[in-house]
Amino acid sequence: MMRSPLAAGFDGHSAVTLSRLKDAVATTLAIGSLSLCLVVTLTVLSIKVSMAMPLPA
């Protein structure tokens, strides 16, 4: 059975798909790192606030 010359399958879109995949992975990593930084910042601030409060007697 012969393939039609118009039936490129995924070959015609591989460069565009790879570029979009890289962009999606980079975006996901950026969002994840920002979330981690936010969690660490909030944790440090809450520890500082709790250490500044006097202990109940």
N, C-alpha and C positions, 0 to 999 in steps of 0.2 A: 504494500500500500504506500503510495507516494504522498508526501506532505505538500500542502499548498504553500507557495512562496509567501502568501499573506499571513499564514499562521506562524507568527514569530514566537508565540508562547510568552515566556517570561524574559526572553533574551532582549527584547526591545526596551524593557523598563528596568533592567537591573541596575543601571547607574543611578537613576532617579530614586529607586527604592532603597538602594544602599545609602544614598545621601540623606533621605528622610529617616532611615533607621538610625544613622549616626546622630542626626539632630535630635531625635526622640531620646536616645540614650544619654546624650549630653544634657538635655533639658531635665531628664529624670535625675541624673546625678547632681545637677545644680540645685534642684529643689530639695533633694535629700540632704545635701550638705548645709543648705540654709536652715532647714528644719533642725538639724543636729546642733548647729550653732545657736539657734534660738533656745533649744532645750537646755544646753549647757549654760547659757547666759542667765536664764531664769533660775536654774538650780543654784548657781553661784550667788545671785542676788538674794534668793530666799535664805540661803545659809548665812549670808552676811546680816540680813535682817533678824534672823532668829538668834544669832550670836549677840546682837546689839540689845536685845530685849533682856530685862532683868529676870532672873530666875525667881519663881514664886517661893516664898518662905514657908 
